[in-house]
Amino acid sequence: MNRRSVILGVTASAAASVTPRAASGDSRSGAPRLTVVVVGAHPDDPESACGGVMARYAALGHDVVALYLTRGEAGITGKSAEEAARIRTAEAERACRILGARPVFAGQVDGATEVNQRWYAEFSRLLESLSPDLVFTHWPVDTHKDHRA
């Protein structure tokens, strides 16, 4: 058994264990269409953590969303926050096109994420509006402040 067959097997098992919404339509595999949301704090987090899973679900005809908490404003040394956000947003959009995903940005600022009632409610509304069947995100004991938000 090679790495590819393990990854495909895990992905197929995950897809089979999810109960999709009835109105979702059919995917290319003949199974009901799923909405898969991969949440990351910064552009590159969803792709780095789950790029293969994102591409596989998209290739099977499922709706895949990369939900970014920030636009990566603090991610390029020597660039202003606005320049870095513009560059990293464009990179995220390009990565999503390659993977067959749709980018969505939550509006927080890289390095200055907040966890409070207002942001919790706003993010909850955004996530619920996507109606996900399956959500991937950072692991719960990640030490990066933005990843924990």
Salt bridges, closest charged atoms under 4 A:
ASP44 OD2 - ARG88 NH2 3.39
ASP45 OD2 - HIS42 ND1 2.84
ASP45 OD2 - HIS138 NE2 3.71
ASP45 OD2 - HIS147 NE2 3.13
ASP63 OD2 - ARG102 NH2 3.24
ASP110 OD1 - HIS42 NE2 3.05
ASP110 OD2 - ARG88 NH1 3.97
GLU122 OE1 - ARG118 NH1 3.75
ASP133 OD2 - ARG21 NH1 2.87
ASP142 OD2 - HIS147 ND1 2.93
ASP146 OD2 - HIS42 NE2 2.87
